[in-house]
Amino acid sequence: IYYAPYYNELYDSNTRVMKLKVNLTPADINNFNFYDTVMIKNQTYRVNKIEYKPNDLSVVEFILIG
């Protein structure tokens, strides 16, 4: 009941995935919550995966939700 909207956003058959290289700090990782949404160019995304690399660009996988 509680996680159905979150689950449906991530595993919908029309879901679009985008990978970007992002400059993340340790504070960004510490304060991050996977339930949060991110706005990029007027599109709402949810983070699916983070490949964190200290002092380098990290690869972040985003899922388009709206």
Sequence and secondary structure as in RCSB ss.txt:
>XXXX:A:sequence
IYYAPYYNELYDSNTRVMKLKVNLTPADINNFNFYDTVMIKNQTYRVNKIEYKPNDLSVVEFILIG
>XXXX:A:secstr
  SHHHHHHHS TT EEEEEEE   HHHHHH  TT EEEETTEEEEEEEEE  TTS EEEEEEE  
